[in-house]
Amino acid sequence: MNRRSLLAAAAILPATSLRAQPAWPNQPIRLIVPFAAGGPTDIPARLFAEEVSKILPQRVVVENRTGAGVVVGTEAVATAPKDGHTLLYSTIAHSVLRPLFPRLSFDPVADFQPVALLGVIPMILLVNKDLPAKTLQEFVALCRAKPGQYDYGSSGVGGAVHLATELLLKRAGDLRVNHIPYRGSAAGMPDLLSGRLAMFMDVAAGGLPYARRGDARPLGISSAARLPQAPDIPTFAEAGVPNAESYTWHMVFAPAGTPAPVVQAINAAFNKAAAEESVQRRLTDLTMTLRSDTTPEAATRWLQDEIMKWETIIRDAGIKVD
């Protein structure tokens, strides 16, 4: 074959290769949520699924797969075909799988392709309203004066609330406060209100109503900036404890090995859904802040940073899942 023939053949290769790939999507897309239906992760997942279904020629169907924390649902995606028709909608829980479940049958990093970091939700720190602490610094002073005499609640061992609280306690000077885990925030909040617990960290959407009613005293928000929904509550850094920023975040994953054009197409569809005004209004109600850096590369960097941060906290706090 002469040089002219070679150049002509090379020119048609990309088009031929594209035609050889099956069109995506050519069947309904399963969006696996490894959390219970109706919960704080399921609600935005269904919101995105509904909106993305309007954008793509195939429906996005949410499938709740719970069990062993998020392990069962996550494993289902790790072993799914690498064609973009099975996706994972998960949270900070994905970044702590390796240290909390060291004998997994899959690799939370190597077996997944982060597609889009959709948004982040900060935590709010609440203390019992009768506690003699009006500010975060006053609460820190109380804990230092009486190490091990106060209790804090969380929505479960190794969850976002537990991790965020341990990060705050560490950044405040390795405070000794006893952890009391509950099956969800709703189960633990009555003990905060009654005085059984001194403090409880919760996702902002869940904790703000207690603060607004005066049922509990808010001392800080875990985000980098104040929440528009609660501009009077300072960030942890403003309240005197820097480097305690934390969120529960929402990310879409595909199985590793999914073709790059398909990953980009999924990313574009979810970003287009996030740009819808109706979606943004609903996410604001959930105190979720949409991200501006929504590329697969940015999602990968975020996940790597989160893994490093939380592996250290889990090790230092001795957190183990039974």
Secondary structure, 3 states (H helix, E strand, C coil): CCHHHHHHHHHHHHHHHHHHCCCCCCCCEEEEECCCCCCCCHHHHHHHHHHHHHHCCCCEEEEECCCCCCHHHHHHHHCCCCCCCEEEEECHHHHHHHHHCCCCCCCCCCCEEEEEEEEEEEEEEEEECCCCCCCHHHHHHHHHHCCCCCEEEECCCCCHHHHHHHHHHHHCCCCCCEEEECCCHHHHHHHHHHCCCCEEEEEHHHHHHHHHHCCEEEEEECCCCCCCCCCCCCECCCCCCCCCCCEEEEEEEEECCCCHHHHHHHHHHHHHHHCCHHHHHHHHHCCCEECCCCCHHHHHHHHHHHHHHHHHHHHHHCCCCC
